[in-house]
């Protein structure tokens, strides 16, 4: 048949609406469409049809359908939605020509919404742009082995700082103020880890008590910064200004050489249990977003009422899209994942290190280049998985935390009561990178994020001042928070003016900090521990947005002493690492750890396990670099004579560089030789430089 005899079909009508990317994006071929036309796409398999409701610049409500449906995604083109437009989704109703009055029906936030605003008591998303002038500021890209993490809260960090302008205190801008940057730089921090800054809400029971979720582990919008941490001027200017202030904070921190790591909460949402509010996910399709049993009941592995279902590929996609946005558009350097085990449970609710989320993160060209840190537990069966995450991840090392607390606090309590503390073997394992814990996953000491305190639990100072928790202010009759803290109050509960107790507590705090900073792995310091911050014995201050949690920048004598020692220790750590090859300590076979007793001879099995031997010496360095340091830990109540060891038959010279004991500190710079003796004061850490060795 000739072409001239063919009847041409009518032209197909093809919609330019797309099911990907999700959220609000620019419409394709926008020049052919009506003004301010956007593409909207939302994964809502629980709804037969979806409308978008939005407010125009005059405050008039509009409603438009999303007519297309692809694999659970409702999508469509909507005109008249310029930047600044407030919008939300809802199940489609029959009255297509009328927009609802505020509060009418259930408006659902866009899971991909990049900004939020409250209008007449209803949380809506806001159309914002991503443009920001980053100038020539580069990301610091700090190697993992050089990383020193500082866990901080945007609000609490600066609320009480007298040298930061009042209008900037407790804000993103305040955190990036030159005074705060100078403190972090002088301290020696490389990476600031911020407690949740995604938009979050307060749980119902806290609202009933007149309290707030200060920590922020109750995320409602995973693509949007929390507006309450912006300055009043930015909040008044609107969500775009809030976003820009956040990016400005990151830019200034990066310019100062400081990385920004976000604590992120992808394990649950702010919708709580089935009786909680319907904000977004529940209304869009709760059995698809949340982990449920065959009868549709929520399975809670988080203790927060609901659990995002990472056995659903769409939930995995959602989390990765969120991470990618923060890394690309906000220049975030890394993420610490709250209750990370929940993100790695399969369809049978079992943790697997080969979970699709972990596989996808490993191959993602953006996410894989960031620091990925797991809180390696949740609250369900099989929830403790420290050491089980795959290569490319680091784990919060709770075994390290417990071991160091036991040695310096729990054992001290027993010894002061006339008993024996524990042996040194567990401490040695922790200090040398917890090799046995991470080896099975093919990882090294750099997978261990070592910490003694974190946002939850006692502060460093409170570990030395309280035997039991004091959480009465939380409104739960002191039932909340851990009861077994491995703490020791040194003979008196709480604040005291007795100088001998203050001195003992200060030295213990220095011992804890010194142990943290001489250990292989990545140290994490909790904000304020560097100068002895107290929470008055509250070990679960998640709902205290007040002076209990805000950092007090007026240091007492003990606080100044701890601050000076922390700076000193970080300098020693950095100096030590600069003398080691770049592969240290990632190559286990090249690490140089020699262990000695007080007599200068190698440790034998009996000494390792004998609680009467509480003194440990260790030489550390690299076979390819410098045998650079000798650390002497005396965890006993008596001063001990120590003999300086030889290293593989070589005599060495040892220069005293640091001690937590005042009497030893007065002799800084003294040089000793192998075979000579020195005194290790009770309950002390002393560091020497092994001079002239290569």
C-alpha positions in Angstrom: 0.0 0.0 0.0 1.4 3.4 -0.9 1.8 6.1 1.7 -0.6 8.3 -0.2 -3.4 5.8 0.3 -2.9 5.5 4.1 -5.3 7.3 6.5 -3.1 9.1 9.1 -4.3 8.6 12.6 -5.2 11.5 14.8 -2.2 12.9 16.8 -1.8 11.3 20.2 -2.4 13.6 23.2 0.6 13.1 25.4 0.7 14.6 28.9 4.1 16.0 30.0 3.3 15.1 33.6 5.9 12.8 35.1 5.8 10.4 38.0 9.5 11.1 38.7 11.0 12.9 40.4 8.6 12.9 43.4 7.5 16.1 45.0 7.2 19.5 43.4 9.5 20.2 40.4 9.7 22.4 37.4 7.4 21.2 34.6 9.0 19.9 31.4 8.6 22.1 28.4 7.4 24.8 30.8 7.6 27.4 28.0 4.6 25.8 26.4 2.5 25.8 29.5 0.6 28.3 31.6 2.5 30.6 33.9 4.1 29.0 37.0 3.2 25.4 36.1 4.8 22.8 38.2 4.9 19.0 38.1 3.6 17.4 41.3 4.1 13.7 42.1 3.3 11.9 45.3 3.5 8.2 46.2 0.1 7.6 47.7 -1.0 4.0 47.0 -3.6 4.2 49.7 -5.7 6.8 47.9 -7.8 6.2 44.7 -7.4 9.8 43.6 -5.5 12.9 44.9 -6.0 16.6 44.8 -3.5 19.3 45.6 -4.8 22.2 47.6 -2.9 25.5 47.5 -3.0 29.1 48.5 -2.4 31.9 46.0 -0.6 35.2 46.8 -4.0 36.8 47.8 -4.7 34.0 50.3 -7.3 32.3 48.2 -7.5 28.5 48.3 -7.5 26.5 45.1 -7.8 22.8 44.4 -6.6 20.9 41.4 -6.6 17.1 40.6 -3.5 15.0 40.0 -5.0 13.1 37.1 -2.3 10.6 36.3 -1.4 7.4 38.2 1.8 5.3 37.7 2.8 2.5 40.0 1.3 4.0 43.1 2.3 7.6 42.2 -0.3 10.2 41.6 1.0 13.0 39.4 -0.1 16.0 37.3 0.7 19.5 36.1 -0.7 22.4 38.1 -0.6 26.0 37.0 -0.5 29.1 39.1 2.0 27.8 41.8 4.9 30.3 41.8 7.6 30.2 44.5 6.1 30.9 47.9 2.9 29.0 47.2 1.7 26.9 50.2 0.3 23.5 49.3 -0.8 20.1 50.6 -2.4 16.9 49.2 -5.8 15.4 50.1 -8.0 12.5 48.9 -10.0 13.7 46.0 -13.6 14.8 46.7 -16.6 15.2 44.4 -16.8 19.0 44.8 -14.0 19.5 42.3 -14.9 23.1 41.8 -14.6 24.2 45.4 -11.4 24.4 47.6 -11.8 23.5 51.3 -12.0 26.0 54.0 -8.8 26.0 56.3 -9.0 22.9 58.5 -11.7 21.2 56.4 -10.9 17.5 55.7 -7.4 16.1 56.1 -4.6 17.9 54.3 -1.5 15.9 53.9 2.1 17.2 53.7 4.2 16.3 50.7 6.8 13.7 51.9 9.2 15.5 49.5 8.2 19.0 50.5 11.3 21.2 50.8 9.9 23.7 53.2 7.0 24.0 55.7 4.8 26.7 57.1 1.9 26.8 59.4 -1.3 28.4 58.1 -4.3 28.6 60.4 -3.0 25.7 62.4 -2.4 23.5 59.4 1.1 22.5 58.3 1.6 23.1 54.6 4.5 22.7 52.3 6.0 25.7 50.5 7.4 26.0 47.0 11.0 27.2 47.3 14.0 27.3 45.0 17.3 25.6 45.6 19.6 28.4 44.3 22.3 29.6 46.7 25.7 31.3 46.2 28.3 29.0 47.6 31.1 31.0 46.1 34.4 29.3 46.1 34.0 27.6 49.5 35.0 23.9 49.2 33.9 21.1 51.4 36.6 20.2 54.0 36.7 16.5 53.1 38.4 15.5 56.4 39.8 12.0 56.2 38.1 9.6 58.6 41.3 8.9 60.6 41.7 12.7 61.3 38.1 13.3 62.2 37.1 14.5 65.6 33.3 14.8 65.9 31.6 17.3 68.1 27.9 16.4 68.8 25.9 19.6 69.3 22.4 21.0 69.3 21.8 24.1 67.2 19.7 25.8 69.8 21.5 24.8 73.0 25.0 25.5 71.7 24.5 29.3 71.7 21.4 30.2 73.7 23.5 31.3 76.7 26.7 32.6 75.0 27.3 36.1 76.2 29.5 37.1 73.2 27.0 36.2 70.5 24.3 38.8 69.7 21.0 38.0 71.4 19.1 37.9 68.1 21.4 35.1 66.9 21.4 32.9 69.9 19.9 29.5 69.4 19.9 29.7 65.6 21.7 28.5 62.6 23.3 31.9 62.2 24.4 31.8 65.8 26.2 28.4 65.4 28.2 29.9 62.5 29.0 33.2 64.4 32.8 33.9 64.5 32.9 33.4 68.3 31.5 29.9 68.0 33.7 29.0 65.0 36.8 30.2 67.0 35.9 28.0 69.9 35.6 25.0 67.7 38.8 25.7 65.9 40.8 26.3 69.0 39.4 23.1 70.5 40.6 21.2 67.5 37.2 19.9 66.2 37.0 18.8 62.6 33.3 17.9 62.2 30.2 19.3 63.9 27.4 16.7 64.2 24.0 18.4 64.6 21.1 16.8 66.5 18.1 16.6 64.1 17.5 19.7 62.0 14.8 18.2 59.8 11.4 19.7 60.5 10.0 17.9 63.6 7.0 18.2 65.9 6.3 17.6 69.6 4.7 14.3 70.6 1.2 14.5 72.0 2.2 13.5 75.6 4.8 16.3 75.7 2.2 18.9 74.5 0.0 17.7 77.4 2.8 18.3 79.8 3.7 21.7 78.4 7.0 20.4 77.2 8.7 20.1 73.8 10.8 17.6 72.0 14.1 19.5 72.4 16.3 16.8 70.8 14.1 16.7 67.7 13.9 13.0 67.1 10.3 13.2 65.8 10.6 14.1 62.1 7.6 15.3 60.1 9.3 16.6 56.9 12.5 14.9 55.8 13.4 17.4 53.0 12.9 20.6 55.0 15.0 22.4 57.7 13.4 23.1 61.0 12.3 26.7 60.9 12.4 27.4 64.7 16.2 27.2 64.6 16.3 30.2 62.2 16.5 33.8 63.4 13.3 35.7 63.9 14.2 37.8 60.8 14.5 34.8 58.6 11.3 33.3 59.9 9.5 36.5 59.3 10.9 36.7 55.8 9.6 33.2 55.1 10.7 29.6 54.4 13.1 30.6 51.6 15.1 32.8 54.0 15.1 29.9 56.6 16.6 27.6 54.0 19.2 30.2 53.0 20.2 30.8 56.6 20.8 27.1 57.0 23.0 27.0 53.9 24.8 30.2 55.1 25.7 28.3 58.3 27.1 25.4 56.4 29.0 27.8 54.1 30.7 29.6 57.0 31.5 26.4 58.8 33.1 24.9 55.6 35.1 28.1 55.1 36.5 27.6 58.6 37.4 24.0 57.7 34.6 22.4 59.7 32.5 19.6 58.3 28.7 19.4 59.0 27.2 16.0 59.8 23.4 15.6 60.4 21.8 13.3 62.9 18.9 11.9 60.8 15.8 10.0 61.8 14.5 7.8 59.0 13.3 5.0 61.3 9.9 6.5 62.2 7.8 9.7 61.7 6.0 12.2 63.9 2.6 10.5 63.2 3.3 8.3 66.3 1.0 5.3 66.9 -2.4 4.6 65.4 -3.9 7.2 67.7 -1.4 9.9 66.7 -1.9 12.7 64.2 -2.4 12.1 60.5 0.1 14.5 58.9 1.2 12.8 55.7 2.3 9.2 55.4 -0.6 7.7 57.3 -3.1 9.4 55.0 -1.2 8.6 51.8 -0.9 4.9 52.5 0.1 3.7 55.9 0.3 0.0 55.0 2.9 0.9 52.4 5.0 3.4 54.3 4.8 1.7 57.7 5.9 -1.8 58.8 2.7 -3.7 59.6 1.8 -7.3 60.5 -0.6 -9.4 58.3 -3.6 -7.9 60.1 -2.5 -4.3 59.4 -1.3 -3.6 62.9 1.8 -1.4 63.3 5.1 -3.2 64.1 7.1 -0.9 66.3 10.9 -1.5 66.3 11.6 2.1 67.4 9.6 2.6 70.6 8.0 5.6 68.9 4.7 4.1 67.8 5.4 3.5 64.1 8.3 2.2 61.9 9.0 3.1 58.3 9.1 0.0 56.2 12.4 -0.3 54.5 11.4 -3.6 52.9 9.3 -1.4 50.5 11.6 -0.1 47.7 9.7 3.2 47.7 10.7 3.9 51.3 14.3 3.1 50.5 14.0 5.5 47.5 12.5 8.1 49.8 15.4 8.0 52.3 18.0 8.0 49.6 16.4 11.0 47.8 16.3 12.9 51.1 20.0 12.1 51.8 21.0 13.1 48.3 19.2 16.4 48.6 21.0 17.3 51.8 24.3 16.3 50.4 23.9 18.1 47.1 21.8 21.2 47.9 22.9 21.8 51.5 26.5 20.5 51.1 26.2 18.2 54.1 29.3 16.1 54.7 27.8 13.1 56.5 24.9 11.5 58.3 24.5 9.7 61.6 21.5 7.4 61.4 19.3 7.2 64.5 18.3 3.5 65.2 19.9 2.5 62.0 19.1 -1.2 62.5 15.5 -0.4 61.7 16.5 0.8 58.3 18.1 -2.6 57.6 15.4 -5.0 58.5 14.0 -7.2 55.7 10.5 -8.3 54.9 10.7 -10.8 57.8 11.8 -7.9 60.1 15.3 -9.3 60.4 18.5 -7.2 60.3 20.7 -7.9 57.3 24.0 -6.2 56.4 23.1 -6.8 52.7 19.9 -4.9 53.0 18.9 -3.0 49.8 19.2 0.3 51.6 22.8 -0.4 52.5 23.5 -1.7 49.0 21.9 1.3 47.4 23.7 3.7 49.7 27.0 2.1 48.8 26.6 2.5 45.1 24.9 5.9 45.1 27.4 8.4 43.6 26.5 11.1 46.1 25.5 9.4 49.3 28.5 7.0 49.2 30.9 9.9 49.3 29.6 11.2 52.6 30.4 10.0 56.1 27.8 7.3 57.0 27.6 6.6 60.8 25.1 4.1 62.2 23.6 4.0 65.7 23.7 0.2 65.4 20.7 -0.7 67.4 16.9 -0.4 67.8 14.5 -1.7 70.4 13.2 -4.9 68.7 14.5 -8.5 68.7 18.0 -8.7 67.3 18.4 -5.0 67.6 22.0 -4.8 68.9 24.2 -5.0 65.8 27.4 -3.0 66.8 30.1 -4.2 64.4 27.7 -5.7 61.9 27.4 -2.9 59.4 29.2 -3.2 56.1 32.3 -1.5 54.7 31.8 2.2 54.1 30.0 2.6 57.4 31.2 3.5 60.9 29.3 2.4 64.0 28.7 4.2 67.3 30.7 1.8 69.6 28.6 1.3 72.7 31.1 -1.5 73.8 33.8 1.2 73.9 31.5 3.5 76.0 30.7 0.9 78.5 34.2 -0.5 78.8 35.8 2.9 79.5 33.1 3.9 81.9 33.5 0.6 83.8 37.2 1.1 84.1 37.3 4.7 85.3 33.9 4.9 87.1 32.3 1.6 88.0 35.6 0.0 89.1 36.6 3.1 91.0 33.3 2.8 92.9 34.1 -0.8 93.8 37.8 0.0 94.7 36.8 2.9 97.0 34.4 0.6 98.8 37.3 -1.8 99.5 36.9 -4.3 96.6 38.8 -5.0 93.4 38.1 -3.4 90.0 38.2 -5.2 86.7 41.3 -6.2 84.8 42.9 -4.2 82.0 42.2 -6.6 79.1 38.8 -5.1 78.1 40.2 -1.6 78.2 43.1 -2.5 76.0 40.8 -4.0 73.4 38.7 -0.8 73.4 41.7 1.5 73.2 43.3 -0.4 70.3 40.2 -0.1 68.1 37.9 -3.0 69.1 39.4 -5.2 66.4 37.4 -8.3 67.3 34.2 -6.3 67.0 34.7 -4.9 63.5 37.0 -7.5 61.8 34.2 -9.8 60.7 32.7 -7.0 58.6 36.0 -6.4 57.0 36.4 -3.0 58.7 39.2 -1.5 60.8 39.4 0.8 63.8 38.2 3.6 61.6 34.7 2.0 61.7 34.6 2.6 65.5 33.1 5.9 66.5 34.4 6.0 70.1 32.3 8.0 72.6 31.9 8.1 76.4 28.8 10.4 76.4 26.2 11.4 73.8 23.1 13.6 73.8 21.2 10.8 75.7 22.6 9.8 79.1 24.8 11.7 81.6 27.2 14.4 80.5 30.9 13.8 81.3 30.7 15.9 84.4 27.5 14.2 85.6 29.1 10.8 85.2 31.5 11.8 87.9 28.9 13.5 90.2 25.8 11.3 90.2 25.2 7.7 91.1 21.5 7.8 89.9 19.4 9.7 87.4 17.4 12.8 88.4 14.8 13.2 85.7 11.9 14.6 87.7 11.6 17.6 85.4 10.6 15.3 82.6 7.2 14.7 84.1 7.4 10.9 84.3 8.2 10.5 88.0 11.8 9.7 87.2 10.8 6.5 85.4 12.4 7.5 82.1 16.0 7.2 81.2 18.5 4.4 81.9 19.0 3.3 85.5 22.4 1.6 84.9 24.8 4.4 83.9 28.1 3.1 85.0 28.7 6.3 86.8 30.3 7.2 90.1 29.6 10.2 92.3 33.0 10.0 94.2 31.2 9.8 97.5 28.6 12.5 97.3 25.5 12.8 95.1 25.4 16.0 93.1 26.9 19.4 93.5 29.4 19.9 96.3 31.8 22.5 97.6 34.2 19.9 99.0 37.5 20.6 97.3 38.8 17.0 97.5 35.7 15.6 95.8 35.8 18.3 93.1 39.4 17.5 92.5 38.7 13.7 92.2 35.8 14.3 89.9 37.9 16.6 87.7 40.7 14.1 87.4 38.3 11.4 86.5 36.8 13.6 83.8 40.2 14.2 82.4 41.0 10.5 82.5 37.9 9.7 80.5 38.7 12.4 77.9 42.3 11.3 77.7 41.4 7.7 77.1 39.0 8.8 74.4 41.6 10.8 72.6 44.4 8.3 72.7 42.2 5.4 71.4 42.3 4.2 67.8 39.1 5.0 66.0 37.1 8.2 65.5 36.5 10.2 68.8 33.2 11.9 69.4 32.9 14.6 72.1 29.5 15.8 73.3 29.1 19.6 73.3 30.0 21.1 76.6 31.9 18.0 77.9 35.1 19.9 77.0 34.4 22.3 79.9 32.4 20.1 82.3 28.8 20.9 81.4 26.1 19.5 83.8 22.5 18.6 83.3 22.0 18.4 87.0 21.8 14.6 86.9 19.1 14.4 84.1 20.2 11.6 81.8 17.2 11.9 79.4 16.8 15.6 78.9 15.1 15.2 75.5 12.2 17.5 76.6 14.2 20.2 78.4 14.6 23.3 76.2 16.0 25.4 79.0 19.2 25.9 81.1 19.3 22.2 81.9 20.4 21.5 78.3 21.8 24.8 77.1 25.5 25.2 77.4 26.7 27.5 80.1 29.7 29.4 78.9 30.7 30.8 82.3 33.3 28.2 83.3 34.3 27.5 86.9 37.9 26.5 87.8 37.3 22.9 87.1 35.6 23.7 83.8 38.6 25.8 82.6 41.0 23.0 83.6 39.0 20.3 81.7 38.9 22.7 78.6 42.6 23.3 78.7 43.3 19.6 79.0 40.9 18.7 76.1 42.7 21.2 73.8 46.0 19.8 74.9 45.0 16.2 74.2 43.6 17.0 70.8 46.8 18.7 69.8 48.8 15.6 70.9 46.5 13.4 68.9 46.8 15.5 65.8 50.5 15.7 66.2 50.8 11.9 66.6 48.7 11.3 63.5 50.7 13.6 61.3 53.8 11.5 62.0 52.0 8.3 60.7 51.5 7.2 57.1 48.2 8.0 55.5 47.2 4.3 55.8 47.4 4.4 59.6 45.5 2.8 61.2 43.5 1.3 58.3 46.0 -1.4 57.7 45.9 -3.6 60.7 49.1 -5.4 60.0 51.1 -2.1 60.1 49.8 -0.8 63.4 52.3 -0.9 66.2 50.9 -1.7 69.7 53.1 -3.1 72.3 51.7 -3.7 75.8 53.7 -3.6 79.0 53.2 -3.9 82.7 54.5 -1.6 85.4 57.8 -3.5 85.2 58.4 -2.6 81.6 58.1 -6.2 80.5 55.5 -7.4 78.0 52.1 -8.2 79.5 51.4 -11.9 80.1 48.0 -13.6 80.3 48.0 -13.6 84.1 48.5 -9.8 84.3 45.8 -9.2 81.6 43.2 -10.9 83.7 44.3 -10.1 87.2 42.3 -7.2 88.7 45.1 -6.4 91.1 47.2 -5.2 88.1 45.5 -2.0 87.1 48.5 -0.4 85.4 49.0 -0.7 81.7 51.7 0.8 79.4 51.4 0.7 75.6 53.6 1.9 72.8 51.8 2.8 69.7 52.7 3.9 66.2 53.2 2.3 62.8 55.9 0.0 61.3 55.9 2.4 58.3 56.0 5.6 60.3 57.1 6.6 63.8 57.0 4.6 67.0 55.6 7.8 68.5 53.9 7.4 71.8 53.9 5.7 75.2 50.7 5.9 77.2 50.7 4.9 80.9 47.3 4.2 82.4 47.1 3.7 86.2 43.6 2.7 87.1 44.4 1.9 90.7 44.4 3.8 94.0 48.1 3.7 94.6 51.0 5.5 92.9 53.1 3.0 91.0 56.7 2.8 90.0 57.0 2.2 86.3 59.9 1.0 84.2 60.2 2.5 80.7 60.2 -0.4 78.2 62.4 -1.2 75.2 60.8 -1.7 71.8 61.9 -4.9 70.0 65.3 -4.7 71.7 65.8 -1.0 71.0 66.4 1.5 73.8 64.2 4.6 73.5 64.0 8.1 74.9 60.7 9.2 76.4 59.7 12.9 76.7 56.8 13.6 79.2 54.1 15.4 77.2 51.0 15.2 79.2 49.4 13.9 82.4 46.0 14.1 84.1 47.8 14.1 87.5 48.9 17.5 88.8 52.1 16.2 90.4 53.2 14.7 87.1 52.0 17.6 85.0 54.5 19.8 86.8 57.3 17.8 85.2 56.3 18.2 81.5 59.3 18.0 79.3 61.3 15.6 81.4 63.1 13.0 79.4 63.6 9.3 80.4 65.4 6.3 78.8 64.4 2.7 78.5 65.0 1.0 81.8 64.6 4.1 83.9 61.8 4.6 86.3 59.0 7.1 86.8 56.0 7.4 89.1 52.4 6.9 87.8 50.1 8.7 90.1 46.8 7.1 91.3 44.0 7.1 88.8 45.9 8.9 86.0 46.8 8.9 82.3 50.3 10.0 81.3 51.6 10.4 77.7 55.2 10.4 76.6 56.7 11.0 73.2 59.1 8.3 72.1 61.8 10.6 70.8 64.2 10.1 68.0 62.7 6.9 66.6 61.7 6.0 63.0 
